[in-house]
């Protein structure tokens, strides 16, 4: 099969490069904006014509949650219009589409893990644009798998783990919110889940079960707990002070509760998911070299 991976210079895209080594029988096209502008319909159509992808994995996203509040147009272009263009090209060419979305499509008012059937109600510009992207993919009529994830980090790019490790090494004390709860997701684990879906689809196209799915690591924690774990694994003595969300105001509202129910993806594709702390240990070990 021919597989197009967009946004391949990001956290998830880079992890997809690594897992592609396990799928050497397939031809991968790794693109970022320099190689393929996915907001350009003509360019995307031309790429399909020349390379005939069987599966498209869209890892591209506008992920600056705070900046999206004042840069809605650009966020909408990358998070909503680009998936629409890709999905419509997939539909026209009989390709399957794996699109990555976010827990931010929910408002965070729940007290039980979010199921795929729960009502979307984004409370930020970022969440709104990602929700529009999901709606566009569904409306295209293509064969899609939409995977919502949350709190993504990896050894690549800018992310919370790297930021906290850097700050913890230079500061005596850090304040971190304790009243926002979710699950950190190691991008390598998500990439492995996507690779499993690709491998199963290659064996049997009927294994590609269209729909929306949730994926994060197992377990639950607050940003405060996550930070304490990071400091411990780096052996840093920085004190972590718990803050309420209103003590740390940001331009964008964030869901207070972002735990995702992963039952559907686990049963449909036979995926096992590690606990967030186990995956954090793997990532920190890699970052320490």
HUJO-V942667 format. One record per residue. N is the residue number from 1. RES is the residue in one small letter. D_LAST is the distance of its C-alpha to the last C-alpha in whole Angstrom. Layout:
# HUJO-V942667
n: {N	N}
res: {RES	RES}
d_last: {D_LAST	D_LAST}
This chain:
# HUJO-V942667
n: {1	2	3	4	5	6	7	8	9	10	11	12	13	14	15	16	17	18	19	20	21	22	23	24	25	26	27	28	29	30	31	32	33	34	35	36	37	38	39	40	41	42	43	44	45	46	47	48	49	50	51	52	53	54	55	56	57	58	59	60	61	62	63	64	65	66	67	68	69	70	71	72	73	74	75	76	77	78	79	80	81	82	83	84	85	86	87	88	89	90	91	92	93	94	95	96	97	98	99	100	101	102	103	104	105	106	107	108	109	110	111	112	113	114	115	116	117	118	119	120	121	122	123	124	125	126	127	128	129	130	131	132	133	134	135	136	137	138	139	140	141	142	143	144	145	146	147	148	149	150	151	152	153	154	155	156	157	158	159	160	161	162	163	164	165	166	167	168	169	170	171	172	173	174	175	176	177	178	179	180	181	182	183	184	185	186	187	188	189	190	191	192	193	194	195	196	197	198	199	200	201	202	203	204	205	206	207	208	209	210	211	212	213	214	215	216	217	218	219	220	221	222	223	224	225	226	227	228	229	230	231	232	233	234	235	236	237	238	239	240	241	242	243	244	245	246	247	248	249	250	251	252	253	254	255	256	257	258	259	260	261	262	263	264	265	266	267	268	269	270	271	272	273	274	275	276	277	278	279	280	281	282	283	284	285	286	287	288	289}
res: {x	x	x	x	x	x	x	x	x	x	x	x	x	x	x	x	x	x	x	x	x	x	x	x	x	x	x	x	x	x	x	x	x	x	x	x	x	x	x	x	x	x	x	x	x	x	x	x	x	x	x	x	x	x	x	x	x	x	x	x	x	x	x	x	x	x	x	x	x	x	x	x	x	x	x	x	x	x	x	x	x	x	x	x	x	x	x	x	x	x	x	x	x	x	x	x	x	x	x	x	x	x	x	x	x	x	x	x	x	x	x	x	x	x	x	x	x	x	x	x	x	x	x	x	x	x	x	x	x	x	x	x	x	x	x	x	x	x	x	x	x	x	x	x	x	x	x	x	x	x	x	x	x	x	x	x	x	x	x	x	x	x	x	x	x	x	x	x	x	x	x	x	x	x	x	x	x	x	x	x	x	x	x	x	x	x	x	x	x	x	x	x	x	x	x	x	x	x	x	x	x	x	x	x	x	x	x	x	x	x	x	x	x	x	x	x	x	x	x	x	x	x	x	x	x	x	x	x	x	x	x	x	x	x	x	x	x	x	x	x	x	x	x	x	x	x	x	x	x	x	x	x	x	x	x	x	x	x	x	x	x	x	x	x	x	x	x	x	x	x	x	x	x	x	x	x	x	x	x	x	x	x	x	x	x	x	x	x	x}
d_last: {34	33	30	30	27	27	25	22	20	20	18	20	21	17	17	20	19	17	19	22	21	22	25	26	30	30	30	27	28	25	27	27	29	30	30	32	34	34	37	39	41	42	39	38	41	41	37	39	42	40	37	38	35	36	33	32	29	29	26	27	28	29	27	28	30	31	32	34	36	38	37	38	39	36	34	37	37	33	33	37	39	36	36	39	39	37	39	42	41	40	43	45	43	42	39	37	35	32	31	29	30	30	31	32	35	37	38	36	39	39	38	38	35	36	37	37	41	41	42	40	41	38	38	36	37	33	34	38	37	34	37	39	37	37	41	41	39	42	45	44	45	42	40	37	34	33	30	30	27	25	23	20	17	13	10	13	16	17	17	18	15	13	17	17	14	15	19	18	17	20	23	25	26	25	28	27	29	30	33	31	30	28	25	21	20	17	18	16	19	22	21	21	25	26	25	27	30	30	30	33	35	34	36	39	39	41	38	37	38	39	38	36	33	31	27	25	23	25	26	27	26	27	25	25	24	21	20	21	18	16	17	17	13	12	15	17	21	22	25	25	29	30	32	34	34	37	36	33	35	33	35	34	36	33	34	34	33	31	31	31	33	31	34	35	32	31	35	35	32	32	28	26	24	21	22	20	18	17	16	14	12	11	10	8	6	5	5	4	0}
